[in-house]
Amino acid sequence: MNPLKKLAGETVIYGVSSILGRLLNWLLVPLYTSLFIPEDYGIVTNLMSYVAILLVVLTYGMETGYFRFASQEKEGDSTFSTCFISLITTSILFLIIIACFLSPLAVFFEIPTNKSFIILLALTLGLDAITALPFAKLRKENRAVRYAGLKLINIGVNLGINLFFLLLCPWIYNNYPQIPITIIWNPEFGIGYIFLAIFISSFINLLLLLADILKVRLKLDRKLLIKILIYSSPILVVSICGTLNINLDKMIMPELIPESQNPFYQTGIYGANYKLAVIMTLFIQAFRYSFEPFFFSQAKEKNSKQVYADVLKYFVILGLIIFLGVMFYLDIVKILIDSRYHEGLGIVPYVLLANLFFGIFFSLSLWYKLTDNTRFGAYIAIVGVIITVVLNILLVPIFGYMGAAYSVLACFFVITIISYIAGQKYYPVPYDLRGILFYLLLATTIFAISTYFNPENQWLKMAEKTPLLLLFMIVFIQKERLWSSLGKIVGINRKRK
């Protein structure tokens, strides 16, 4: 099979599952923003940013290490077994540490009376760390359909539990007082049900993956583990730094914004609007799931570097189409969050572009993973964190959450440039830099022009911007000479009819 078609096919499967899953999950965003005030949603945003960081720590680059070493053996079971035992051990140690420091942690997060939030999130993290490797095994084996199905089940369970506790139980409580619903539901628990739903869905994930786990005879290969840890430790740094670059602003924003300006309110506004970049996030997530095992498997092919170059160009083009689409139809996208949060819509273009550059950075990262120079990836990622910290400290106290949006875009833009320059030295790939820059300039120019179209009627505004999106797509099709390919597809469909 054409490698680009194979990658595209798997990306579509991962993407469809992610899109469907996130659409179900996104039904919760208007629910959360309508039920909880920004201050409460700010607590959720703050805690979940720590969860994202800790999950990276608890998996410590084992997924990439597994792909790298399992590709060198026929079945990869020895690598899987060794990595899986390691993850179980460290997850148990993590839960013991959390139990020992539960009270100080509750004080640190400013939820001293809600220790259960931390317990639920810690258990969820342990479960997610344990199931990370079985999910990676499915990706390596190209079992994208099973992977997607399990993820959809996870999201469906999460959605159902949220609706049950946040909507159905309060409705029963208010309309049918004779039903003792308070046996299983506490009206004071509030945002705690968000964390409970995540925990239960993660537990069900583990149950559904048990069949795949039990097929492998678990045995620890200490020598192999040392090799994997040496390879993966810089990947851990890269992953932590990458996650910090995405989440650090939400973690430190309450500390940087003066108390008089209601820091948790601003964090809630920022967190809700950040989620409006969901389509870009889904695209990048689907691409990452399929691309990492793909480029390892393609490394030995003669034309692999040209394939990598083509992948990056088309990735950027599709990402820019998503950027323009979200911005041109933001009046529709914004209905996902309550109108109380709309004051933060100004961050959306910066967040979209930041996520796009994050995806480019991930695509470029193949150079240090394939050459076993993962330490360089760690160096670049650390530079990104320094940029994020410095810019947030400088800008957030002045511009509030807009300063955080400026910072995240600047961070990913700079580390993308650094990774490209370093990669061309150690593992040169013939990327079409001129073409990529052309499309970036074209998209940003079209977006700048669109800002002058601001009729009061939102439908008229979107109608006026649609031709600009079509213009970008036509230029793309014409420049890449895709008319003949599209003509063949149309001809095939006509013959079938």
N, C-alpha and C positions, 0 to 999 in steps of 0.2 A: 504494500500500500504506500502511496505517496506520503512521505513523513509529515508534510504540512496538513494533508487531509486527515491523517491519523490524529495529529495534535488538535486540529480544529474539531474533529468529531468528539474526542474525549473532553475538550473544553466545553463543547455544547452540552454534553451530558452533565458534567459537573455544574455548568452554568445554569441549566434548566432546574436542576435540583436545588441549587443555591437560590435562584430567583423565586421558584415556587415556595421554598422554605422561608426565605426572607419576606416574601409577600404575606405569608401567613403570620410570620413574626411581626411584620410591620403593622398588622392590624392592632398590635398591642401599643404602638407608639401613640396614636390618638387616644387610646384608652388611658394610658399612663398620664399623658399630659392633660387629660380632662379630669381625671380623678385626683391627681396629686398636684400640689402647688409647686412652682419652680424650686423652692428651697428643698422640698422632699425629693424631687427628681434630681436635684443637684447631689444629694447623698448617694443615690443610686449610680449616677454618672461617676462620682468620685470612687466609690467602692469597686465598680466594674472595671475602672481603669487599672486598679491594683491587681484585680483578678487576671487581666490580660497579661500583665508583666509576670506574675507568679506562674502562670501556665507555661510561659516560655522557659522560666527557670526550672520548672519541674520536668520538662521534657528535654532540657539541656542538649539540643541539637541532635537527638537520637534519631529523628526521622531522616535527616539528611545522611547521617552516618550509616543508617540501615540501607538507604538506597545505594550508597557508595560501595559498601562491602558486600551486600547481598547480590549486587550485579556481578560480582566476581566468582560466585558459586552457583551451581546448577539450581538448587532449590531455594537457597537463602534461609533455610530453617535454622541453621546454627547461629547465624547473625540475628535472626528474629528472636530466638530463644534467649540469647545472651542479653540483648537490649531490653527485652521484656522483663526479665528477672531484675535487671538493674533498675528499671522504672518502678516496679512494684516496691522494691526495697526503699528507694528514696521517697516514694509517696507516703509510705508508712512512717518514715522518720519525720516527714513534714507535718503530718497530722499530730504526732506526739509533741512536736515543738509548739504548734498552735495551741494545743491543750494546756501546755505549761505556761504560756504567756497570754492566755485569753483575756484576762482583765486589763492588763496594760494596753493590749491592742484595741480593746473597746474604748478606752479613754483616748487613745491616739486618734481614732477615727471619729471621735466626738459622738459615740453612740453607747455610752456606758450602761444604759438600761436595755440595750438590745444586743446582747452577746450572741443570741441565737443567729443573727445575721451572719456573723463571722463563722460560726460553726457550720452553717449551711454552705457558705461559700468555700470553706476549707474542704469539706467533704466532696463538693462538686469538683474542685481542683484536683483532688486525689483521683477521683474517678476518670476525669478527662485526661489526666496524665497517663493513666493505665491503658485507656482505650486508644490513645494517640497512635501507638505502634500497630495494633490490628487494622486501624484505618489506613495507615501507611502501606501495610502489606496488601490491602485491597487495591490501592493505587498502583503499586509495583506490578501486580498481577493483571493490570488492566481490567479489573472488575468494577468498572465505573458505575454500572447499573446497580449493583448491590450496594456500593458505597452511597450512591445517591438515594437509594431507597431507605437505608438506615438513617441518613441525615434527615430525610423528610419525616420519618416516624418520630425522630427526636424533636423536630420543630412542632409537629402536630401535637405531641404530648404536652410540650411546653405551653402551647397556645391554649389547649383544652383546660389545663390546670389553672392558668391565669383567668380564663373566662369563668371557670367554676367559682374560684375564691373571690375574685374582684367584682363579678357581676351577679352571678346566680345566687350565691350565699347572701349578699346584702339585700337582694330583691326578696328572697324568701324571708329574711329577718324582718323586713319592713312591711311585707304584705301578709305573711302568715305567721304571726307570733306564736301560734300554738305548736309549730314545728320546732323542735329543740335543735336548731341548726348550730347554736353556739357550742354544741358538744365537739364539733370538728372545725369551727370557724370562730375567730376572735376579731371583732371589729377594730381593736386597737393595734393589731399586728401590721396593718397597712402595707407598706412597701416590702415587708418581710415575705409576702406571698410571691413576689417577683423572684426572690432568691430560692424559695421552696420549690417553685415550678422548675427552675433550672436544675436543682439537685435531683428531683425525681426523674426528669427526662434524661439526665446523665446516667443515673442508675439503670434505667431501662436500656440505654445504649450498651452498657456492660453486659446485661443479660442476653441481648440479641447477638453480641459478638462472641459469647462463650463457645459456641460451636466452632468458630474459626480458630479460637485460641487453643481449644482442647485437641485440635488436630495435630498440633506441634508438640513433640516431646521436649519439655522444658529442661534444659541443661545449660549451666553457666560455663562458658569458655573464658577463663580469666585472661589469657594472652590476647584473645580477640577483643575482649572488653577494653583492655588497655589501649590497643590500636584504635578502636572506635572512639574512645574518650579523647585521645590525642588529636584525632582528626576533627572531632565534633566540638571540642572545647572552644575554638575560635568561632564556630558557627553559633554556639550559645551566646557569645558576646555580641555577634551580629544580630541575632534574634532579639536579645534583650534590648539592645540599643535601638533596633528598628521599632520594637513595640513601645519603648520609651518615647521615641520621636513622635509616635502617634498618640500616646496617652499621657505623656508627662504634663502637658498643658492642663489637662483636666485634673491631674493629681495635685499640682501646685497652685492652681488658680485661686483656690480659697485662701491660700497663704499670701498671695501677691496682691490681691485686691483689698483695699482698705475696708475695715468693718463697716464704715459708714455707707459704703456702696453695695452692701449686701452680697458678699462673695458667693454664697451658695446659690443665690438667685441667678447671678451671672453665669455660674457654672452650669446650672440647669438649662438656661437659655442656649448656651454654647453647645452643650451635649445634645440637646434635641435637634438643633439645626445642623450639627455635624452629621447626624444620621440621614439628612436629606441627600447626602452623597452616596446613598445606598446602592444605586445602579452601578456607579463606578467601582465601589467596593466589591460588589458581586462579580463584576467582570474580572477584576484583578484576582479575586479569590479563586475563581474557576480556572483562570490562566495559571496561577501558581500551583494548584493541585495537579494539573496535567503536565506542566512544563518541566518541573524538576525531575521526575522519573524519565521524561522524554529526552532531555538533553544528555542524561547519563547513558541512555540506551543508544543514542545517535553518535556518541563521541568517536566510535571506531569507524564510522562511515566516511568515505572519501570526501563527499560534499557537505560534511556536517557544518562547517563554518558558514557556508553560503546559506544553508537552511536556517542557522541561528540568526543570520543577518536579515533574512526575509521575515522570520517570525517577529523580530523587533519592529520592523517597519510597519507591518500590518497591525501589530498590537497598538502602536502609537496612533495609527489612523483610526482604528475602531474606538480607542479611548477618547480621541478628540471629537468623534461623532457623538459619543455619550455626553461629553462635556457640553457641547453646543445644544444637544437635545434637552438636557436637564435645565440649562440656563434659559433657553427659549420658551420652555413650558413650565417654568418655575411656579407660575400661578396655579397650575394643577398639582404639581409635586408638593407644594406647601400645605395642602389640605391634610397631609399625613400628621401634622402637628397642630395643636390647638392654637387659635389666634393669639393667645397670650404670649406665645413664643416667637411670633413672626418678626419681632423687632430685631432678631439676630440673623435674618436672611442674608445680610451682607457678607457673611463668612463663607457662603456656599461656593462661589467661584474659586476662592483660594483653596478650600478643602478639596474640591474636585481636582484641581490641577496638582495639588500636593499628592493625592492618591495616585494620579497618573504617573508622576515622577517616581513614586514609590514602586509602581509596577515596572517602570523602565529600569530602575536600580536593581530590582530582583532579576530581571532578564539579563542584565549585564553581569550579574554575580556568578554566572557559569564559569567565568575565566579562573577565579580562584578556587572554585570547587573542583574543577576538572584537573587543575595543575597541582592540587593538594597544597595550595598556598593560602589556606583559609585564614591564616593570621592577618593577611592583608585586608581581608573583609572585616576583621575585627577592628583594625586600625581606622578604616574608613568609617565604620559605624560609630566608633567613639568620637570621631570628629563631628559626626551628625548630632550626637547627644550634647556635645559642648556648644554647638550652634544653637540647639533647642533651648538649653538652659539659659545661656547668655541672653538670647533674644527675648525669651519669656520674661526674664528678670527685668530687662530694659523696657520692653514694650507693654506688657500686661498692666503694670501699675498706671501707665499713661492712657492706653487705648482700651483697656478692659479686654473682653473676649476677642475683639478684632485684632489686638496685638498677638494673641495666641494663633489666630489664623495666618497672619503674616509670617510668624515664626515657623510654622510647620511647612509652609510652602518653601520658604528660604532654605530650610534644612534639607529637604529631599532634592531640591534643585542642585544644591552645592555638592552633595555626596554622589549624585548621579554623574555630574561632570568629572569628579575625582575618579570614580570607578571606571568611567569610559577611558580616561587618559591612562590609568594604570593597566587596564585590561589590554589596551592596544600594545603595550610594551611586553607583557608576559604571555598573552594568548591572543594575538591579533585576529580579529574577525572583520571581514569586509562590510561593516555596517554602511548602509546608504545614508551617511550623515547629512549630505546636502538635501536629499529628499525628505528626511525626517524634519530638518529645520524648516524646510519649505512649508510642510503641512502645519507645523507648530505656529509659524508666522501667519499663515493663511487663516487658521482657526481663531487666533487671538485678534486678528484684524477684523474678521467677520463679527466676532463677539463685540468688539469695540464699536463697530458701526451699528450693531443692533441696539446698543444702549440709547441711541438717539430716537428709537421708535418707542414712544411711551404714551400712546393714547389712553384715555381713562378706562375705556372698555377693555377688559382683559382678554376677551376672545379676539377682538380686533388686533390687539397687540401681538398675540400669538400667531394670528393669520399673517401679519406683516413680516414676522420673523421666519416663517416656514420656508419661503423662497431662499433665504440665506443658508439654511441647513441643506436644502437641495443643491444649492450652488457648490457647497463644499463637497458633497457626495459626487456630483457630476465631474468636478475637477479631478477628484480621486480616481474615478472610473476611467476618465479620459487619459490622465497622466500615466496610469498603470496599464493602459491598453487592455482593459477588461471587457470591452464591448464584445469582442469575438467570443469570449468565454460565456458571457451572459446570453449571447445569441445561440450558442450551442445548447445551453440549458433550456432555453425557451423552445428550441427545435425538438429536443428530446421529449419535453412535456407534451408538445403537440402530437408527436408520433404516438405516444402512449394513449392519448385521447382518441 
